[in-house]
Amino acid sequence: MHNLTPLSARLSTLAAMAGGGAWVATGAIHLSGRDELRTGDIETALEHLLLGLMAAALVLTAPAIVALARHARTRRPAYVAAAGQVLLASAVTTTNIVGHDPVFFLVAAPLANAIWLFGAIALAVSLHRAGEVARVVAFGLPAVQIFALPLSIVGGPLVSGAYWLAVGYLLSVDALRRRELLPATA
């Protein structure tokens, strides 16, 4: 397997943790009940902050997805998932800048979400089949999207953030790879 350079490994780790922090902040705002993103226009500073945090979380965790792929049978799904995240971040950023969903958002957002989800599922399966990381790490990838988006109204991004903070930590201490259990000695 191709290993990351020390610098790219460190940057992926920091990006995963920063992205996790952005998801946690987003989830906390949603849980507070102060988010007003259910309307069509983005008008308040809090609405702009939520979209900015979401875009940051999406972009920051993309390199970590690629870093996880070094433990998978194939890396292609990681690039697909990361591309979906970056596309969604671009659409969300455009919405944030113009203050409402532009017409292309109706096509770009569902497409980006589908790309992200299918890439994450394929990567989860590839990681699981390779057997190098724990199941919770592998199958947490698609769950991140489910918690971050459809369950955002109930604070779901807190779970997504916790996942990326944990993965970032495991990457930082080089403990992502599953260790073989040693037989117990009497």
N, C-alpha and C positions, 0 to 999 in steps of 0.2 A: 504494500500500500504506500502511496505517496504521502509523505509527511509534510506538514506545514513548516515553513521556516519559523524560527523563534519569534521574529517580529510579527508575521502574519498570524501565528497562533495567539500571541499576546493581544493583538488588535481584535481578533475574533472573540476572544474572551471578554475584553472590555466592552466591545459592541454588544455582546449578548447581555451583559449585566446592565449596561446603559439602556438597552431596549427593554429589558425586564423592568427596570425602574420606570420607564415611560409608560409601560402597560399598567404597572401598579398605580401610578399617579392617575391614569385615566380611569381605572376601576374605582379608585377612592372618590373621584369626582362624581362618577355615576352613582355610587352608593350614597353619596351625600344628598342626592335628589335635586341638586342645583343645576344639573345640565338641562339645557333647553334645546337639544339638537333634534327634537321631534318635529320642529317647524321647518319650513322650506328654506328660509333665509338664515344666513349666519350673520348675526348682528352684535352679539355681546362678546366681550373679551374672553369670557369663559368658553363660549362656543369655539372661538378661534384657538384658544389654548387646547381644547380637547382634540380638535382636528390636527393641530400641530404635533401634539403628543402621539397621536395615532400614526401620523406619517413618520415621525421619528422612530417609533417602535418598529414599524414595518421595515424601514431602511436599515436600522441598526441590527436587527436580528437576521437579516439576509446573509451576511458573512458567516454567522454562526451556523446557519443551516448548511452552508457549503463546508464548513469545518466538520460538522457531524458526518458528512458524506464520506469522509476518509475512513469511516468504520463500516461503510455499507458495501454491498456487492457492486453497485454501480453508482456513479455520481450524477448521472443525468437528471434524475428526479429532483435533486437538490437545486440544480440550476433552474429547473422549471418552477419549483416552489418559490425560489428567490426572485425570479423574474415576475411572478404573479404579485409578490409583495411589493416590489418596486413599482410595478404598473399601478397597483392600487394606491400606493403612497403618492404617485404623481397625480392621479385623479383626485385624491383627497386634498392635496396641496392646491390644485387648481380651484377646487370648490372653496377652499379657505381664502384664497386670494380674491376671487371674484365675488364672494359672499353668497353664493347659491350654487346648486348643482347645474353645471352647464349641460347642454343637450348631449354631448358625447359621453357624459358620466353614466347615462342610462345603459350604454353599451359597454363602456370600459370597466365599470365597477363589477358587474356580474361576471364578465369575462376574466378579469383579474382575480376575482374570488375563486372562480372555477379552476384557473391555472394554479393558483396557490394551493387549493385544497387537493386537487389530483396529484400535484407534485409532492405534497406532504404525505399523502397516503402511500404513494409509490415509494417514497424514501423510507417511510416507516416499515413497509414490508421488506425493503431491501436491507435495512438495518437489522430487522428481526431475523431474516434468513442468514445474514452474516454471523449473527450470534455474538457480536463483540460488545454490544451495549445492552443494558437492562431494558426489559419490555416497556417500562414506564417512560424511559427516554425515547424509545422508538415510537411508541404509539401516542406519546404526548404531543408529537408534532401536529397531527391533524386536530387534536383536541384544543390546541392553542387557538386555532381559528374559530372554533365553535364557541369557546369561552370569550374570546376577544370581540366577536361581532354579534352573533345572535343573542348571546347572554350578557351583552354589555349593560343592558338596562338594570340588571341585578348585580352588577359588580364583577361580572365574569373576567374582565381584564386583570383583576387581582390574581386569578389562577394562572392566566397566561404569563403574567409578570413573574410569578413565583417559579413557574417552569423555567423561564429563561434565566432567572437569577441562579437557580439550582444548576442548570446546564453550564452557565458561565463559571460557577464555582468549580464544578467537576472538571471543566476544561482547564481552569487555572491551576489546579493541583494535579493535573494529569491522571485523574481517577475516573474518566469516562468509560474506559475499557473495562468490561466485566472481568473480574478476577475469578480464577478457578478456586473452588472451595477445597481446602486441604482436608484430607481425611483426619478424623478425630483420633488422637492417640490416647491410649489408656495409661 
